[in-house]
Amino acid sequence: MQPIDRRYIRKVLIEKCSIVESDKLLVAVSGGADSMALLHLLHSLDYTIAAAHCNFNLRGQESDSDEQLVRSYCTTHAIDLHVKSFETTAYSKEKGISIEMAARDLRYSWFSVLKEQNDFQAIVTGHHGNDSIETFFLNIVRGTGVKGLSGIKFRNGDVVRPLLDFQRSQVEAYCQDNKLAFVHDKSNDDTRFMRNKIRHEVLPVLESINPSFFDTMQANMAHVREAEYMLEAQVERFKAAVLVDEHDKLIIPISKFDEFPQYRTILFEILRPYGFNSSVVSDVIAQLYGRSGKQFFSSSHRLIKDRHNLIVMPKQAIEVKHFWLEEGVINNIEVRIFSKPSDFKFSTDQKCIHLDADLVDLPLLVRKWQQGDVFRPLGMSGFKKVSDYFIDQKYSLADKEEAWLMVSGDDIVGVMGQRLDDRFKVGRRTKQILEIQLP
């Protein structure tokens, strides 16, 4: 087993982590062997560094002892140190997430703040090769795409991890060789946590089968990483050729999938950033050619399977059911009444609505469509169900939900921004005009 070489670490920082010697680095230091080794390495390589320690208050006196160890080391070596205490258990309950996820969220949110406030170029963590292998198997158990099988990356955004080529035993040996004190977090031995179960019960079996298991897995993840890069290129080609991005709505035409044999994998990679897991994506694929109107949900978004498209949009925390319009500006909609000029021309701009003011009762109710709604579309002599109008106009389920109707008394004045009711149009006898200017 080769010892960790400082010159090699410098090379990794430059070539794999895109770090230059002038960069100012924030080092995440828990007090464990990996982070203490990392701090010692970066300090001995003369990088400009500061340390950041999180006290998650999960192990009582042991958490405080971890903090004291880090404080003592940084004081001895004149390293700037940032420390923050977190109420991790309370945050976990508030957000309805695991303790592990809560600690991760709190940690990286704080690191990002420190980075911006102190002009650090990168956040450096002590993740090593065993962590990457554990993540590989953890993602297999949870369900993942190709990206989840490529292991932890040397650089991911602002976060860099220069120890990924080394095993945990090499990191601990480095600490012993350099007489570095470190703590052992006993919670890492608790096999009730999935990662610990993989670490202590699954991986030892595989290592007993293949003595070169670590090197084999490093090679496997490198191969997957190559496949990931090819997949990313295919996904980008699909996005450029197929996707329609309308503000906060993503439209994916179903008919285009036939042009991409790998569309199942591509669709997962497209939907994953919106919080859809592999199980939900499999359900979406199973319904691609089923009935329209089927909906699927992630924690932040919903997907609607329409007749011809998949439509992804954010969940609305609070849905506005109706509001009122009168003269002035309401919800960025400007309403005014003026005398009809002799040379008046009816607006053809859907964002500028003109009505006969004397035929409309203000305030005007603006509400969502309801079953049974009818109106007389402009230019027609008879009434039509709003639902039939939607069908004629090929409205998707999302379009129907986003449509607003203008209502005066019991009568529908029109579908806002689309079609007016013929009874309220500006005509020869119109004296006052009601103008509604949409944003």
Contacts in CASP RR format, 6 or more apart in sequence:
PFRMAT RR
TARGET T0000
AUTHOR 0000-0000-0000
METHOD contacts of the structure
MODEL  1
MQPIDRRYIRKVLIEKCSIVESDKLLVAVSGGADSMALLHLLHSLDYTIA
AAHCNFNLRGQESDSDEQLVRSYCTTHAIDLHVKSFETTAYSKEKGISIE
MAARDLRYSWFSVLKEQNDFQAIVTGHHGNDSIETFFLNIVRGTGVKGLS
GIKFRNGDVVRPLLDFQRSQVEAYCQDNKLAFVHDKSNDDTRFMRNKIRH
EVLPVLESINPSFFDTMQANMAHVREAEYMLEAQVERFKAAVLVDEHDKL
IIPISKFDEFPQYRTILFEILRPYGFNSSVVSDVIAQLYGRSGKQFFSSS
HRLIKDRHNLIVMPKQAIEVKHFWLEEGVINNIEVRIFSKPSDFKFSTDQ
KCIHLDADLVDLPLLVRKWQQGDVFRPLGMSGFKKVSDYFIDQKYSLADK
EEAWLMVSGDDIVGVMGQRLDDRFKVGRRTKQILEIQLP
1 167 0 8 1.000
1 169 0 8 1.000
1 170 0 8 1.000
1 173 0 8 1.000
2 170 0 8 1.000
3 170 0 8 1.000
3 173 0 8 1.000
3 174 0 8 1.000
3 177 0 8 1.000
4 37 0 8 1.000
4 41 0 8 1.000
4 163 0 8 1.000
4 166 0 8 1.000
4 170 0 8 1.000
4 171 0 8 1.000
4 173 0 8 1.000
4 174 0 8 1.000
6 41 0 8 1.000
6 44 0 8 1.000
6 45 0 8 1.000
8 165 0 8 1.000
9 41 0 8 1.000
9 45 0 8 1.000
9 162 0 8 1.000
9 163 0 8 1.000
10 45 0 8 1.000
12 154 0 8 1.000
12 162 0 8 1.000
12 165 0 8 1.000
13 19 0 8 1.000
13 47 0 8 1.000
13 160 0 8 1.000
13 162 0 8 1.000
14 20 0 8 1.000
16 154 0 8 1.000
16 155 0 8 1.000
16 162 0 8 1.000
17 122 0 8 1.000
17 154 0 8 1.000
17 155 0 8 1.000
17 160 0 8 1.000
17 161 0 8 1.000
17 162 0 8 1.000
18 155 0 8 1.000
18 160 0 8 1.000
19 25 0 8 1.000
19 47 0 8 1.000
19 121 0 8 1.000
19 122 0 8 1.000
19 160 0 8 1.000
19 162 0 8 1.000
21 47 0 8 1.000
22 48 0 8 1.000
23 47 0 8 1.000
23 48 0 8 1.000
23 121 0 8 1.000
23 122 0 8 1.000
24 48 0 8 1.000
24 49 0 8 1.000
24 50 0 8 1.000
24 118 0 8 1.000
24 119 0 8 1.000
24 120 0 8 1.000
24 121 0 8 1.000
25 42 0 8 1.000
25 47 0 8 1.000
25 48 0 8 1.000
25 49 0 8 1.000
25 50 0 8 1.000
25 120 0 8 1.000
25 121 0 8 1.000
25 122 0 8 1.000
25 123 0 8 1.000
25 124 0 8 1.000
26 49 0 8 1.000
26 50 0 8 1.000
26 51 0 8 1.000
26 52 0 8 1.000
26 82 0 8 1.000
26 111 0 8 1.000
26 114 0 8 1.000
26 115 0 8 1.000
26 118 0 8 1.000
26 120 0 8 1.000
26 122 0 8 1.000
26 123 0 8 1.000
26 124 0 8 1.000
27 35 0 8 1.000
27 38 0 8 1.000
27 39 0 8 1.000
27 42 0 8 1.000
27 49 0 8 1.000
27 50 0 8 1.000
27 51 0 8 1.000
27 52 0 8 1.000
27 124 0 8 1.000
28 35 0 8 1.000
28 51 0 8 1.000
28 52 0 8 1.000
28 54 0 8 1.000
28 107 0 8 1.000
28 111 0 8 1.000
28 123 0 8 1.000
28 124 0 8 1.000
28 125 0 8 1.000
28 126 0 8 1.000
29 35 0 8 1.000
29 36 0 8 1.000
29 38 0 8 1.000
29 39 0 8 1.000
29 51 0 8 1.000
29 52 0 8 1.000
29 53 0 8 1.000
29 70 0 8 1.000
29 74 0 8 1.000
30 53 0 8 1.000
30 54 0 8 1.000
30 66 0 8 1.000
30 70 0 8 1.000
30 183 0 8 1.000
30 185 0 8 1.000
31 53 0 8 1.000
31 66 0 8 1.000
31 69 0 8 1.000
31 70 0 8 1.000
31 182 0 8 1.000
31 183 0 8 1.000
32 66 0 8 1.000
32 182 0 8 1.000
32 183 0 8 1.000
32 184 0 8 1.000
32 185 0 8 1.000
33 168 0 8 1.000
33 171 0 8 1.000
33 172 0 8 1.000
33 175 0 8 1.000
33 180 0 8 1.000
33 182 0 8 1.000
34 126 0 8 1.000
34 127 0 8 1.000
34 128 0 8 1.000
34 131 0 8 1.000
34 163 0 8 1.000
34 168 0 8 1.000
34 171 0 8 1.000
35 125 0 8 1.000
35 126 0 8 1.000
36 73 0 8 1.000
36 175 0 8 1.000
36 180 0 8 1.000
36 181 0 8 1.000
36 182 0 8 1.000
37 126 0 8 1.000
37 163 0 8 1.000
37 171 0 8 1.000
37 174 0 8 1.000
37 175 0 8 1.000
37 178 0 8 1.000
37 180 0 8 1.000
37 182 0 8 1.000
38 124 0 8 1.000
38 125 0 8 1.000
38 126 0 8 1.000
38 162 0 8 1.000
38 163 0 8 1.000
39 49 0 8 1.000
39 51 0 8 1.000
39 73 0 8 1.000
39 79 0 8 1.000
40 174 0 8 1.000
40 175 0 8 1.000
40 178 0 8 1.000
40 180 0 8 1.000
41 162 0 8 1.000
41 174 0 8 1.000
42 49 0 8 1.000
42 124 0 8 1.000
43 49 0 8 1.000
43 77 0 8 1.000
43 79 0 8 1.000
49 79 0 8 1.000
49 80 0 8 1.000
49 124 0 8 1.000
50 79 0 8 1.000
50 80 0 8 1.000
50 81 0 8 1.000
50 82 0 8 1.000
50 118 0 8 1.000
50 120 0 8 1.000
51 70 0 8 1.000
51 74 0 8 1.000
51 79 0 8 1.000
51 80 0 8 1.000
51 81 0 8 1.000
51 82 0 8 1.000
52 81 0 8 1.000
52 82 0 8 1.000
52 83 0 8 1.000
52 84 0 8 1.000
52 110 0 8 1.000
52 111 0 8 1.000
52 114 0 8 1.000
53 66 0 8 1.000
53 67 0 8 1.000
53 70 0 8 1.000
53 71 0 8 1.000
53 81 0 8 1.000
53 82 0 8 1.000
53 83 0 8 1.000
53 84 0 8 1.000
54 83 0 8 1.000
54 84 0 8 1.000
54 86 0 8 1.000
54 103 0 8 1.000
54 106 0 8 1.000
54 107 0 8 1.000
54 110 0 8 1.000
55 63 0 8 1.000
55 64 0 8 1.000
55 66 0 8 1.000
55 67 0 8 1.000
55 83 0 8 1.000
55 84 0 8 1.000
55 85 0 8 1.000
55 86 0 8 1.000
56 63 0 8 1.000
56 86 0 8 1.000
56 88 0 8 1.000
56 103 0 8 1.000
56 106 0 8 1.000
57 63 0 8 1.000
57 85 0 8 1.000
57 86 0 8 1.000
57 87 0 8 1.000
57 88 0 8 1.000
57 89 0 8 1.000
58 88 0 8 1.000
58 89 0 8 1.000
58 99 0 8 1.000
58 103 0 8 1.000
58 187 0 8 1.000
59 185 0 8 1.000
59 186 0 8 1.000
59 187 0 8 1.000
62 183 0 8 1.000
62 185 0 8 1.000
62 186 0 8 1.000
65 183 0 8 1.000
66 183 0 8 1.000
66 185 0 8 1.000
67 83 0 8 1.000
69 181 0 8 1.000
69 182 0 8 1.000
69 183 0 8 1.000
70 81 0 8 1.000
70 83 0 8 1.000
71 81 0 8 1.000
71 83 0 8 1.000
73 79 0 8 1.000
73 181 0 8 1.000
74 80 0 8 1.000
74 81 0 8 1.000
75 81 0 8 1.000
82 114 0 8 1.000
84 110 0 8 1.000
86 103 0 8 1.000
86 106 0 8 1.000
88 99 0 8 1.000
88 102 0 8 1.000
88 103 0 8 1.000
88 106 0 8 1.000
89 99 0 8 1.000
89 102 0 8 1.000
91 102 0 8 1.000
91 105 0 8 1.000
91 106 0 8 1.000
92 98 0 8 1.000
92 99 0 8 1.000
92 101 0 8 1.000
92 102 0 8 1.000
95 102 0 8 1.000
95 105 0 8 1.000
97 105 0 8 1.000
100 193 0 8 1.000
100 195 0 8 1.000
108 123 0 8 1.000
108 159 0 8 1.000
111 123 0 8 1.000
112 123 0 8 1.000
112 158 0 8 1.000
114 120 0 8 1.000
115 122 0 8 1.000
115 123 0 8 1.000
115 158 0 8 1.000
122 155 0 8 1.000
122 158 0 8 1.000
122 159 0 8 1.000
122 160 0 8 1.000
123 158 0 8 1.000
123 159 0 8 1.000
123 160 0 8 1.000
124 159 0 8 1.000
124 160 0 8 1.000
124 161 0 8 1.000
124 162 0 8 1.000
125 159 0 8 1.000
125 160 0 8 1.000
125 161 0 8 1.000
126 161 0 8 1.000
126 162 0 8 1.000
126 163 0 8 1.000
127 152 0 8 1.000
127 161 0 8 1.000
127 163 0 8 1.000
127 164 0 8 1.000
128 163 0 8 1.000
128 164 0 8 1.000
128 166 0 8 1.000
128 167 0 8 1.000
128 168 0 8 1.000
128 170 0 8 1.000
128 171 0 8 1.000
129 152 0 8 1.000
129 163 0 8 1.000
129 164 0 8 1.000
129 165 0 8 1.000
129 166 0 8 1.000
129 167 0 8 1.000
129 168 0 8 1.000
129 214 0 8 1.000
129 218 0 8 1.000
130 167 0 8 1.000
130 168 0 8 1.000
130 199 0 8 1.000
130 203 0 8 1.000
130 214 0 8 1.000
131 152 0 8 1.000
131 164 0 8 1.000
132 151 0 8 1.000
132 152 0 8 1.000
132 164 0 8 1.000
132 221 0 8 1.000
133 151 0 8 1.000
133 203 0 8 1.000
133 214 0 8 1.000
133 217 0 8 1.000
133 221 0 8 1.000
134 195 0 8 1.000
134 198 0 8 1.000
134 199 0 8 1.000
134 203 0 8 1.000
135 148 0 8 1.000
135 151 0 8 1.000
135 152 0 8 1.000
136 148 0 8 1.000
136 149 0 8 1.000
136 151 0 8 1.000
136 217 0 8 1.000
136 221 0 8 1.000
137 198 0 8 1.000
137 202 0 8 1.000
137 203 0 8 1.000
138 194 0 8 1.000
138 195 0 8 1.000
138 198 0 8 1.000
139 145 0 8 1.000
139 148 0 8 1.000
139 149 0 8 1.000
140 149 0 8 1.000
141 194 0 8 1.000
141 198 0 8 1.000
143 277 0 8 1.000
143 278 0 8 1.000
143 279 0 8 1.000
144 278 0 8 1.000
145 265 0 8 1.000
145 268 0 8 1.000
145 269 0 8 1.000
145 272 0 8 1.000
145 278 0 8 1.000
146 224 0 8 1.000
146 227 0 8 1.000
146 228 0 8 1.000
146 231 0 8 1.000
146 265 0 8 1.000
146 269 0 8 1.000
147 228 0 8 1.000
147 269 0 8 1.000
147 272 0 8 1.000
149 221 0 8 1.000
149 224 0 8 1.000
150 221 0 8 1.000
150 224 0 8 1.000
150 225 0 8 1.000
150 228 0 8 1.000
151 221 0 8 1.000
151 224 0 8 1.000
151 225 0 8 1.000
152 161 0 8 1.000
152 164 0 8 1.000
153 161 0 8 1.000
154 160 0 8 1.000
154 161 0 8 1.000
154 162 0 8 1.000
154 164 0 8 1.000
155 161 0 8 1.000
163 171 0 8 1.000
165 218 0 8 1.000
167 214 0 8 1.000
174 180 0 8 1.000
175 182 0 8 1.000
187 193 0 8 1.000
188 196 0 8 1.000
188 199 0 8 1.000
189 196 0 8 1.000
189 200 0 8 1.000
190 196 0 8 1.000
191 197 0 8 1.000
191 200 0 8 1.000
191 201 0 8 1.000
203 213 0 8 1.000
206 213 0 8 1.000
207 213 0 8 1.000
207 214 0 8 1.000
210 216 0 8 1.000
231 262 0 8 1.000
231 265 0 8 1.000
231 266 0 8 1.000
231 269 0 8 1.000
232 269 0 8 1.000
234 260 0 8 1.000
234 262 0 8 1.000
234 266 0 8 1.000
235 266 0 8 1.000
235 269 0 8 1.000
235 270 0 8 1.000
238 260 0 8 1.000
238 263 0 8 1.000
238 266 0 8 1.000
238 270 0 8 1.000
239 270 0 8 1.000
241 256 0 8 1.000
241 259 0 8 1.000
242 252 0 8 1.000
242 253 0 8 1.000
242 256 0 8 1.000
243 250 0 8 1.000
243 251 0 8 1.000
243 252 0 8 1.000
243 270 0 8 1.000
244 250 0 8 1.000
244 251 0 8 1.000
244 252 0 8 1.000
244 253 0 8 1.000
245 251 0 8 1.000
248 313 0 8 1.000
248 314 0 8 1.000
249 311 0 8 1.000
249 312 0 8 1.000
249 313 0 8 1.000
249 398 0 8 1.000
250 274 0 8 1.000
250 311 0 8 1.000
250 312 0 8 1.000
250 313 0 8 1.000
251 309 0 8 1.000
251 310 0 8 1.000
251 311 0 8 1.000
252 267 0 8 1.000
252 270 0 8 1.000
252 309 0 8 1.000
252 310 0 8 1.000
252 311 0 8 1.000
252 312 0 8 1.000
253 308 0 8 1.000
253 309 0 8 1.000
254 288 0 8 1.000
254 289 0 8 1.000
254 308 0 8 1.000
254 309 0 8 1.000
254 310 0 8 1.000
255 308 0 8 1.000
257 263 0 8 1.000
257 267 0 8 1.000
257 288 0 8 1.000
260 266 0 8 1.000
264 281 0 8 1.000
264 285 0 8 1.000
267 281 0 8 1.000
267 284 0 8 1.000
267 285 0 8 1.000
268 276 0 8 1.000
268 278 0 8 1.000
268 281 0 8 1.000
271 280 0 8 1.000
271 281 0 8 1.000
271 284 0 8 1.000
271 303 0 8 1.000
271 312 0 8 1.000
272 281 0 8 1.000
274 298 0 8 1.000
274 300 0 8 1.000
274 301 0 8 1.000
274 303 0 8 1.000
274 312 0 8 1.000
275 298 0 8 1.000
275 299 0 8 1.000
275 300 0 8 1.000
275 301 0 8 1.000
276 284 0 8 1.000
276 296 0 8 1.000
276 298 0 8 1.000
276 301 0 8 1.000
276 303 0 8 1.000
277 298 0 8 1.000
280 296 0 8 1.000
280 297 0 8 1.000
280 298 0 8 1.000
283 296 0 8 1.000
284 296 0 8 1.000
284 303 0 8 1.000
284 305 0 8 1.000
284 310 0 8 1.000
287 294 0 8 1.000
287 305 0 8 1.000
288 305 0 8 1.000
288 310 0 8 1.000
290 305 0 8 1.000
292 305 0 8 1.000
292 306 0 8 1.000
292 307 0 8 1.000
292 397 0 8 1.000
293 304 0 8 1.000
293 305 0 8 1.000
293 306 0 8 1.000
293 397 0 8 1.000
294 304 0 8 1.000
294 305 0 8 1.000
295 302 0 8 1.000
295 303 0 8 1.000
295 304 0 8 1.000
295 305 0 8 1.000
295 397 0 8 1.000
296 302 0 8 1.000
296 303 0 8 1.000
296 305 0 8 1.000
297 303 0 8 1.000
297 315 0 8 1.000
300 314 0 8 1.000
300 315 0 8 1.000
301 312 0 8 1.000
301 313 0 8 1.000
301 314 0 8 1.000
301 315 0 8 1.000
302 312 0 8 1.000
302 313 0 8 1.000
302 314 0 8 1.000
302 315 0 8 1.000
303 310 0 8 1.000
303 311 0 8 1.000
303 312 0 8 1.000
304 310 0 8 1.000
304 311 0 8 1.000
304 313 0 8 1.000
304 396 0 8 1.000
304 397 0 8 1.000
304 398 0 8 1.000
306 396 0 8 1.000
306 397 0 8 1.000
306 398 0 8 1.000
307 396 0 8 1.000
309 396 0 8 1.000
311 396 0 8 1.000
311 397 0 8 1.000
311 398 0 8 1.000
313 398 0 8 1.000
321 367 0 8 1.000
321 368 0 8 1.000
322 365 0 8 1.000
322 366 0 8 1.000
322 367 0 8 1.000
322 368 0 8 1.000
323 330 0 8 1.000
323 331 0 8 1.000
323 366 0 8 1.000
324 330 0 8 1.000
324 363 0 8 1.000
324 364 0 8 1.000
324 365 0 8 1.000
324 366 0 8 1.000
325 333 0 8 1.000
325 335 0 8 1.000
325 362 0 8 1.000
325 363 0 8 1.000
325 364 0 8 1.000
325 365 0 8 1.000
325 366 0 8 1.000
325 406 0 8 1.000
325 436 0 8 1.000
326 335 0 8 1.000
326 362 0 8 1.000
326 363 0 8 1.000
326 364 0 8 1.000
327 335 0 8 1.000
327 336 0 8 1.000
327 337 0 8 1.000
327 362 0 8 1.000
328 334 0 8 1.000
328 335 0 8 1.000
328 336 0 8 1.000
329 335 0 8 1.000
332 439 0 8 1.000
333 436 0 8 1.000
333 437 0 8 1.000
333 438 0 8 1.000
333 439 0 8 1.000
334 435 0 8 1.000
334 436 0 8 1.000
334 437 0 8 1.000
335 364 0 8 1.000
335 434 0 8 1.000
335 435 0 8 1.000
335 436 0 8 1.000
335 437 0 8 1.000
336 434 0 8 1.000
336 435 0 8 1.000
336 437 0 8 1.000
337 357 0 8 1.000
337 432 0 8 1.000
337 433 0 8 1.000
337 434 0 8 1.000
337 435 0 8 1.000
338 432 0 8 1.000
338 433 0 8 1.000
338 435 0 8 1.000
339 431 0 8 1.000
339 432 0 8 1.000
339 433 0 8 1.000
340 426 0 8 1.000
340 430 0 8 1.000
340 431 0 8 1.000
340 432 0 8 1.000
340 433 0 8 1.000
344 426 0 8 1.000
344 433 0 8 1.000
346 354 0 8 1.000
346 425 0 8 1.000
346 426 0 8 1.000
347 353 0 8 1.000
347 354 0 8 1.000
350 417 0 8 1.000
350 418 0 8 1.000
350 438 0 8 1.000
351 417 0 8 1.000
351 437 0 8 1.000
351 438 0 8 1.000
351 439 0 8 1.000
352 435 0 8 1.000
352 436 0 8 1.000
352 437 0 8 1.000
352 438 0 8 1.000
353 416 0 8 1.000
353 417 0 8 1.000
353 420 0 8 1.000
353 435 0 8 1.000
353 436 0 8 1.000
353 437 0 8 1.000
353 438 0 8 1.000
354 426 0 8 1.000
354 433 0 8 1.000
354 434 0 8 1.000
354 435 0 8 1.000
354 436 0 8 1.000
355 413 0 8 1.000
355 420 0 8 1.000
355 424 0 8 1.000
355 425 0 8 1.000
355 426 0 8 1.000
355 433 0 8 1.000
355 434 0 8 1.000
355 436 0 8 1.000
356 424 0 8 1.000
356 425 0 8 1.000
356 426 0 8 1.000
356 427 0 8 1.000
356 430 0 8 1.000
356 432 0 8 1.000
356 433 0 8 1.000
356 434 0 8 1.000
357 430 0 8 1.000
357 432 0 8 1.000
357 433 0 8 1.000
357 434 0 8 1.000
358 430 0 8 1.000
358 431 0 8 1.000
358 432 0 8 1.000
359 408 0 8 1.000
359 423 0 8 1.000
359 424 0 8 1.000
360 408 0 8 1.000
360 413 0 8 1.000
360 424 0 8 1.000
360 434 0 8 1.000
361 408 0 8 1.000
361 409 0 8 1.000
362 434 0 8 1.000
364 406 0 8 1.000
364 407 0 8 1.000
364 408 0 8 1.000
364 413 0 8 1.000
365 406 0 8 1.000
365 407 0 8 1.000
365 408 0 8 1.000
365 409 0 8 1.000
366 404 0 8 1.000
366 405 0 8 1.000
366 406 0 8 1.000
366 407 0 8 1.000
366 416 0 8 1.000
367 404 0 8 1.000
367 405 0 8 1.000
367 407 0 8 1.000
368 401 0 8 1.000
368 403 0 8 1.000
368 404 0 8 1.000
368 405 0 8 1.000
369 386 0 8 1.000
369 387 0 8 1.000
369 390 0 8 1.000
369 400 0 8 1.000
369 403 0 8 1.000
369 405 0 8 1.000
371 387 0 8 1.000
372 385 0 8 1.000
372 386 0 8 1.000
372 387 0 8 1.000
373 385 0 8 1.000
373 386 0 8 1.000
373 387 0 8 1.000
373 405 0 8 1.000
373 412 0 8 1.000
374 383 0 8 1.000
374 384 0 8 1.000
374 385 0 8 1.000
374 386 0 8 1.000
374 412 0 8 1.000
375 383 0 8 1.000
375 384 0 8 1.000
375 386 0 8 1.000
375 389 0 8 1.000
375 405 0 8 1.000
375 411 0 8 1.000
375 412 0 8 1.000
375 413 0 8 1.000
375 414 0 8 1.000
375 415 0 8 1.000
375 421 0 8 1.000
376 382 0 8 1.000
376 383 0 8 1.000
376 384 0 8 1.000
376 421 0 8 1.000
376 422 0 8 1.000
376 423 0 8 1.000
377 384 0 8 1.000
377 389 0 8 1.000
377 419 0 8 1.000
377 420 0 8 1.000
377 421 0 8 1.000
377 422 0 8 1.000
378 419 0 8 1.000
378 420 0 8 1.000
378 421 0 8 1.000
378 422 0 8 1.000
378 425 0 8 1.000
379 422 0 8 1.000
380 422 0 8 1.000
381 422 0 8 1.000
386 405 0 8 1.000
386 412 0 8 1.000
386 415 0 8 1.000
389 415 0 8 1.000
389 419 0 8 1.000
390 399 0 8 1.000
390 400 0 8 1.000
390 403 0 8 1.000
393 418 0 8 1.000
395 403 0 8 1.000
403 415 0 8 1.000
403 416 0 8 1.000
403 418 0 8 1.000
404 415 0 8 1.000
404 416 0 8 1.000
405 412 0 8 1.000
405 413 0 8 1.000
405 414 0 8 1.000
405 415 0 8 1.000
405 416 0 8 1.000
406 412 0 8 1.000
406 413 0 8 1.000
406 414 0 8 1.000
406 415 0 8 1.000
406 416 0 8 1.000
406 436 0 8 1.000
407 413 0 8 1.000
408 424 0 8 1.000
411 421 0 8 1.000
411 423 0 8 1.000
411 424 0 8 1.000
412 421 0 8 1.000
413 420 0 8 1.000
413 421 0 8 1.000
413 424 0 8 1.000
414 420 0 8 1.000
414 421 0 8 1.000
414 424 0 8 1.000
416 436 0 8 1.000
416 438 0 8 1.000
417 438 0 8 1.000
426 433 0 8 1.000
END
